[in-house]
Amino acid sequence: MSVGREGVGREGVGREGVGQENERGGELRERILQTVREHFRETRPPGEFVPGVTPILSSGAVLDEDDQVALIEAALDLRIAAGPYTLRFEQRFARLLKRRKAHVTNSGSSANLLALTALTQRELGEARLRPGDEVITAAPGFPTTVSPILQNGLVPVFVDVELGTYNTTADLVAAAVGPRTRAIMIAHAIGNPFPAAEIAALAKEHGLWLVEDNCDAVGSLHHGRLTGTFGDLATVSFYPAHHLTMGEGGCVLTDSPKLARIVESLRDWGRDCWCEPGESNTCKKRFDQQFGRLPHGYDHKYTFSRVGYNLKNTDLQAALGGSQLAKLEEFGRARRRNWQRMRDGLDGVPHLILPTPTEGSDPSWFGFVLTVDPDAPFGRHELIAFLEDRRIATRLLFGGNLERQPAYLDQRFRVSGDLTNSDIITERTFWTGVYPGITPEMIDYVVSSIKEFVAAHGS
């Protein structure tokens, strides 16, 4: 395709590819970006909170003028596919989460699929997961922690969790280990770390892989260490509900160069080539290698060594992610502050089980979880209806006991022990928001509304 200048093609345009902007172009860029800032300031919605009228969301993206500028700047560069913005984000995010490698994907669900699929690949030799092998996971949660197990022909082993922390324990995981168990894949529940240090030690003792689903817990700490740093692989989501957003997006992180290479290949169609976008011959042997039954010298860029996918993101998303990254600590402080204000306000309210951090943890909370006591004079439905009528959004603890979900009724799985608490969560648990867009007065309104409902229903 001839377009009159270098750097334009299927992978978009970037300043890196077209040289330095001329003086006029630079001035226009600055004027555009300044106008974007002015537009944001003039059009952002009013901040007044009206109880019972203003919605209090359970989650949402918190975006400012820097985020809007980042998106427009990437658009001015015509960054319409993964490229330099993505690479920079991956490097920064890996450093922040103290992992060697990060690969951005189009969603957190894709990140989970890639992480587990990576463990089935032949490069891992006898350590690879094979169809019929078992993967231990918590029964209550979001389905995309479990679905990749089934999608790879593996067998989920469901374990129960504790009420209050909503996480499983090392003892429950240890009791679930059987002769076919080869891996553990668990999500940190609602921002609260599972006992990752203990479960990582258990995995090492039994020679098991550990995948941390860190989608709800970026910035959380367990024994002073960031979640997402305990497993062989960790995953993150950048959906608007999460700690950072790209709109859509996710990430797989690891310290293993071998696993990182496998993840990258699976994400990028299963290709054998590792050239970055816009590059063509990194290995210096593009037309001088033998693969499979292909003719010698077949183009390495079109050689596929795995059954892969296209689960890449775009630079527009990565540009937004880079802007959001600078706010992670601030967002974490807001989440902790909102959660603690809610916890203090509801302390002592009867008939409700309040959430508690896992021992040794400092969670960056995703939400505030409440469980209605079995002997309460009201049920979850009545309390939720009361809150929703007051424009206070609620959510269940995702899929509840996933063993009971219709998607899994005909699937092969094993249950270790009983799932008593998982069933209670399915029937009596919900959560409300603590994300950074919620103000102290909103928290106080939620607290007063819950107290009013409980008081009205007596004891």
C-alpha positions in Angstrom: 0.0 0.0 0.0 1.4 3.3 -1.0 0.5 6.3 1.1 3.3 8.7 0.5 5.2 8.3 3.8 6.8 5.6 5.8 5.3 4.0 8.9 1.7 3.8 7.7 0.1 0.4 7.1 -2.0 -2.3 8.8 -0.4 -1.5 12.2 -1.2 2.2 12.2 0.8 5.3 12.3 3.1 6.5 15.1 5.5 9.4 15.6 8.1 6.7 16.0 7.4 5.7 12.4 7.0 9.0 10.6 9.8 11.0 12.1 9.6 14.2 14.1 6.6 16.4 13.6 7.3 19.7 12.0 6.9 22.9 14.0 3.5 23.6 12.7 2.3 20.0 13.5 3.6 20.3 17.0 1.8 23.5 17.6 -1.4 22.1 16.3 -1.0 19.0 18.5 -0.6 21.2 21.6 -3.6 23.3 20.7 -5.7 20.2 20.2 -4.7 18.7 23.5 -5.2 22.0 25.4 -8.7 22.2 23.9 -9.3 18.6 25.1 -8.5 19.7 28.6 -10.7 22.7 28.4 -13.5 20.5 27.0 -13.2 18.1 29.9 -13.3 20.8 32.5 -16.4 22.5 30.9 -18.4 19.3 30.3 -17.7 17.1 33.3 -20.9 16.4 35.2 -21.7 18.3 38.4 -20.4 16.7 41.6 -23.4 17.4 43.9 -24.7 14.3 45.7 -28.5 14.1 46.2 -29.4 11.2 48.5 -31.9 8.8 46.9 -31.5 10.6 43.5 -27.8 10.4 42.6 -26.9 6.8 41.8 -24.3 5.2 44.0 -22.7 2.7 41.7 -21.1 -0.6 42.8 -18.1 0.0 40.5 -16.9 2.2 37.7 -14.1 3.9 36.0 -12.7 7.2 37.4 -11.4 9.2 34.5 -9.9 12.7 34.4 -8.6 15.1 31.8 -5.2 13.3 31.7 -7.0 10.1 30.6 -8.9 12.0 27.9 -5.7 13.6 26.7 -3.9 10.3 26.6 -6.6 8.8 24.4 -6.6 11.8 22.0 -2.8 11.8 21.8 -2.8 8.2 20.8 -5.5 8.9 18.3 -3.5 11.7 16.8 -0.7 9.3 16.3 -3.2 6.9 14.6 -2.2 4.1 17.0 -5.0 1.7 16.0 -3.2 -1.6 16.9 -0.8 -2.8 19.5 2.5 -1.0 19.3 4.8 1.3 21.2 2.1 2.5 23.7 1.5 -1.2 24.6 5.1 -2.0 24.9 5.7 0.9 27.3 2.7 0.0 29.3 3.8 -3.6 29.6 7.2 -2.5 30.8 5.9 -0.1 33.4 3.2 -2.4 34.7 5.7 -5.3 35.1 8.0 -3.0 37.1 5.1 -1.8 39.2 3.9 -5.3 40.0 7.5 -6.5 40.5 7.3 -9.2 37.7 9.8 -9.7 34.9 7.3 -9.9 32.1 3.8 -8.5 31.3 1.7 -9.2 28.2 -1.4 -7.1 27.7 -4.5 -8.8 26.3 -8.0 -7.7 25.2 -9.6 -8.7 28.5 -9.0 -10.2 31.9 -11.0 -13.3 30.8 -8.5 -13.7 27.9 -5.7 -13.3 30.4 -7.0 -16.2 32.4 -7.4 -18.3 29.3 -3.9 -17.6 28.2 -2.4 -18.2 31.6 -3.9 -21.6 32.0 -3.4 -22.6 28.3 0.3 -21.8 28.6 0.6 -24.5 31.2 -0.6 -27.1 28.7 2.2 -26.5 26.1 4.8 -29.1 25.1 7.8 -26.9 26.0 7.0 -27.6 29.6 7.7 -31.3 29.2 6.5 -33.6 32.0 5.3 -30.6 33.9 2.7 -29.6 31.3 -1.0 -30.0 32.1 -2.8 -32.7 30.1 -6.5 -33.5 29.6 -7.9 -35.0 32.7 -5.5 -33.4 35.1 -7.1 -31.6 38.0 -6.9 -27.9 38.9 -8.0 -26.8 42.4 -10.2 -23.6 42.5 -12.6 -21.9 44.8 -16.3 -22.7 44.3 -17.7 -19.2 44.5 -16.5 -16.5 42.2 -16.5 -15.4 38.6 -16.8 -18.0 35.9 -13.7 -17.0 33.9 -11.5 -18.4 36.6 -13.0 -21.8 36.1 -14.0 -21.9 32.4 -10.3 -22.0 31.1 -9.9 -25.2 33.1 -12.7 -26.8 31.3 -11.8 -25.3 28.0 -8.4 -27.0 28.2 -9.9 -30.4 29.0 -8.9 -30.2 32.6 -11.0 -31.0 35.7 -11.9 -28.3 38.2 -11.7 -29.3 41.9 -14.0 -27.0 43.9 -13.1 -26.1 47.4 -15.1 -24.0 49.9 -14.3 -20.6 51.3 -14.6 -18.8 54.7 -17.4 -16.3 55.4 -16.0 -12.9 56.2 -12.8 -13.2 54.1 -14.6 -15.0 51.2 -11.4 -16.8 50.4 -10.4 -20.4 50.7 -7.7 -21.6 53.1 -4.4 -23.5 52.7 -5.9 -26.4 54.7 -8.9 -26.7 52.3 -6.6 -26.6 49.3 -4.3 -29.2 50.9 -7.2 -31.5 51.5 -8.2 -31.3 47.9 -4.9 -32.5 46.4 -5.3 -35.8 44.8 -3.2 -38.1 42.5 -4.3 -36.2 39.3 -3.9 -32.7 40.8 -1.4 -30.6 38.8 -2.3 -26.9 39.4 -4.1 -24.4 41.6 -6.0 -21.4 40.0 -7.7 -19.1 42.5 -8.9 -15.5 42.5 -8.3 -13.0 45.3 -11.9 -12.5 46.4 -13.3 -9.0 46.0 -9.8 -7.5 46.5 -9.1 -9.5 49.7 -6.0 -11.7 49.2 -6.3 -15.4 49.6 -3.5 -16.8 51.8 -1.2 -16.6 48.9 2.1 -17.2 50.7 0.8 -20.4 52.4 -0.9 -21.7 49.2 2.3 -20.9 47.2 4.3 -23.0 49.7 1.8 -25.8 49.4 2.0 -25.7 45.6 5.8 -25.9 45.7 5.6 -28.8 48.2 3.4 -30.8 45.9 4.9 -29.7 42.6 1.8 -27.8 41.5 1.5 -24.8 39.2 -0.1 -21.7 40.8 -2.1 -19.2 38.8 -3.2 -16.0 40.7 -6.3 -14.4 39.3 -5.5 -10.9 40.5 -8.2 -9.2 38.5 -10.0 -7.8 41.6 -7.0 -7.1 43.8 -4.3 -5.0 42.0 -2.4 -3.1 44.7 -3.5 -5.5 47.5 -0.8 -6.7 49.9 -0.3 -10.1 51.6 2.4 -10.2 54.3 3.7 -6.9 52.8 4.0 -8.4 49.3 1.9 -7.4 46.3 -0.7 -9.9 45.2 0.1 -11.2 41.7 3.7 -11.9 42.7 3.1 -15.3 44.4 2.1 -17.5 41.4 3.9 -18.9 38.4 1.5 -16.7 36.5 -0.9 -13.9 37.5 -3.7 -12.2 35.6 -5.3 -8.7 35.7 -8.4 -7.1 34.2 -8.7 -3.5 33.0 -12.5 -3.6 32.6 -14.0 -0.3 33.9 -15.1 -2.0 37.2 -11.5 -2.8 38.2 -8.7 -0.9 39.9 -7.3 0.5 36.6 -9.1 0.6 33.3 -8.4 0.5 29.6 -12.1 0.3 28.8 -11.5 -3.4 28.0 -8.2 -5.2 28.5 -6.2 -7.5 30.7 -2.7 -8.7 31.4 -0.7 -11.8 32.1 2.4 -11.5 34.3 5.2 -13.9 35.1 8.8 -14.1 36.1 9.5 -17.0 33.8 10.9 -16.1 30.3 9.7 -19.5 29.0 6.1 -18.9 30.2 6.2 -15.3 29.0 7.2 -16.5 25.5 4.4 -19.1 25.4 1.8 -16.5 26.5 2.9 -14.1 23.9 2.8 -16.7 21.2 -0.7 -17.9 22.2 -2.0 -14.4 22.4 -0.5 -13.6 18.9 -2.2 -16.3 16.8 0.2 -19.0 18.0 3.0 -17.6 15.8 6.6 -18.7 16.3 8.0 -15.3 15.5 8.7 -12.9 18.3 9.2 -9.7 16.3 7.5 -6.6 17.7 4.9 -4.8 15.6 6.7 -3.1 12.6 9.8 -5.3 12.9 10.5 -8.1 10.4 13.7 -10.1 11.2 14.6 -9.9 14.9 16.0 -13.5 14.8 18.1 -12.7 11.7 17.0 -16.1 10.3 13.6 -15.1 8.9 14.0 -17.1 5.7 16.6 -19.7 6.9 14.8 -22.1 9.3 13.0 -25.4 9.2 9.7 -25.9 10.9 7.4 -28.9 10.7 6.7 -30.1 7.2 7.1 -26.6 5.7 9.7 -26.0 3.1 13.0 -24.8 4.4 13.2 -21.0 4.7 9.4 -20.6 5.0 8.8 -17.0 6.3 9.1 -17.1 10.1 6.5 -14.4 10.4 4.0 -16.8 9.1 5.1 -19.9 11.0 2.7 -21.1 13.7 4.0 -23.4 16.5 0.9 -23.3 18.7 -2.9 -23.4 18.3 -3.3 -19.8 19.4 -5.7 -16.9 19.3 -5.7 -13.2 18.5 -6.2 -11.7 22.0 -4.2 -8.5 21.6 -5.3 -5.0 22.6 -4.8 -1.7 20.9 -2.5 1.2 21.6 -5.5 3.4 22.3 -6.3 1.1 25.2 -2.7 1.1 26.3 -2.5 4.9 26.2 -5.5 5.1 28.6 -3.9 2.4 30.8 -0.6 4.3 31.0 -2.5 7.4 32.2 -4.4 5.4 34.7 -1.3 3.7 36.0 -0.1 6.9 37.6 -3.2 6.9 39.8 -3.0 3.4 41.2 -1.8 4.4 44.7 -4.4 7.2 44.9 -7.1 4.8 43.8 -6.0 2.2 46.4 -6.1 4.8 49.2 -9.6 5.7 48.2 -10.8 2.1 48.1 -9.3 1.4 51.6 -10.7 4.6 53.0 -14.2 4.0 51.7 -14.2 0.3 52.9 -13.0 1.3 56.4 -15.6 4.0 56.7 -18.3 1.5 55.7 -16.9 -1.1 58.1 -16.8 1.4 61.0 -20.3 2.6 60.3 -21.9 -0.9 60.2 -20.0 -2.2 63.2 -22.4 -3.8 65.6 -25.4 -3.8 63.3 -27.3 -7.1 63.9 -28.0 -9.9 61.4 -25.1 -9.0 59.1 -21.8 -10.8 58.7 -19.3 -8.0 58.0 -16.2 -8.6 55.9 -12.7 -9.0 57.4 -9.2 -8.9 55.7 -7.4 -12.2 55.4 -4.8 -12.5 58.2 -1.6 -10.6 57.3 -3.3 -8.7 54.4 -3.9 -5.1 53.4 -6.5 -5.3 50.7 -7.2 -2.7 48.0 -10.9 -3.6 48.2 -13.0 -4.2 45.2 -16.3 -4.0 47.1 -17.9 -4.2 50.6 -19.3 -7.7 51.1 -22.3 -8.4 53.4 -23.9 -11.7 54.3 -27.3 -11.9 55.9 -27.4 -14.2 58.9 -29.5 -17.3 58.4 -31.6 -16.4 61.5 -32.2 -12.8 60.3 -35.9 -11.6 60.3 -35.3 -10.6 56.6 -33.7 -12.0 53.6 -31.1 -10.7 51.1 -33.8 -10.0 48.5 -35.6 -7.6 50.8 -32.5 -5.7 51.8 -31.2 -5.4 48.2 -34.6 -4.2 47.0 -34.6 -1.5 49.7 -31.1 -0.3 48.7 -31.8 -0.4 45.0 -34.9 1.7 45.6 -32.6 4.3 47.1 -30.4 4.3 44.0 -27.7 2.2 45.9 -26.4 -0.4 43.4 -25.8 -3.9 44.7 -24.1 -6.9 43.2 -24.1 -10.6 44.2 -20.8 -12.2 44.8 -20.5 -12.9 41.1 -21.7 -16.4 40.2 -22.0 -17.7 43.7 -21.3 -21.4 44.0 -20.3 -22.1 40.4 -21.1 -25.8 40.7 -24.7 -24.7 40.7 -24.5 -22.5 37.6 -26.3 -23.9 34.5 -23.1 -23.6 32.4 -21.3 -26.3 34.6 -24.2 -28.7 35.3 -23.1 -31.1 32.6 -19.3 -30.5 33.0 -16.8 -32.8 34.6 -15.6 -31.6 38.0 -14.8 -32.8 41.5 -15.9 -31.3 44.9 -13.5 -31.6 47.8 -15.3 -31.6 51.2 -18.6 -29.7 51.4 -19.5 -26.3 49.9 -21.6 -25.1 52.8 -20.3 -21.5 52.9 -20.3 -21.3 49.1 -24.0 -22.2 49.2 -24.6 -19.5 51.9 -22.9 -17.0 49.6 -25.1 -18.0 46.8 -28.2 -17.5 48.9 -27.4 -14.7 51.3 -24.4 -12.6 50.2 -24.1 -9.3 48.2 -21.8 -6.3 48.0 -21.8 -2.6 47.5 -19.3 -0.2 46.0 -16.2 1.3 47.5 -14.5 2.4 44.3 -12.8 5.8 44.1 -15.8 7.6 42.6 -17.8 7.1 45.8 -17.6 10.0 48.2 -17.7 9.9 52.1 -21.2 11.3 52.0 -22.3 8.5 49.7 -20.8 5.9 52.1 -22.6 7.5 55.0 -25.9 7.4 53.1 -25.4 3.6 52.4 -24.6 3.0 56.0 -27.6 4.9 57.3 -29.9 3.2 54.8 -28.7 -0.3 55.9 -29.2 0.7 59.5 -32.6 2.1 58.8 -33.7 -1.1 57.1 -32.4 -3.4 59.8 -34.0 -1.3 62.6 -37.3 -1.3 60.8 -37.3 -5.1 60.6 -36.7 -5.5 64.3 -35.0 -8.4 65.9 
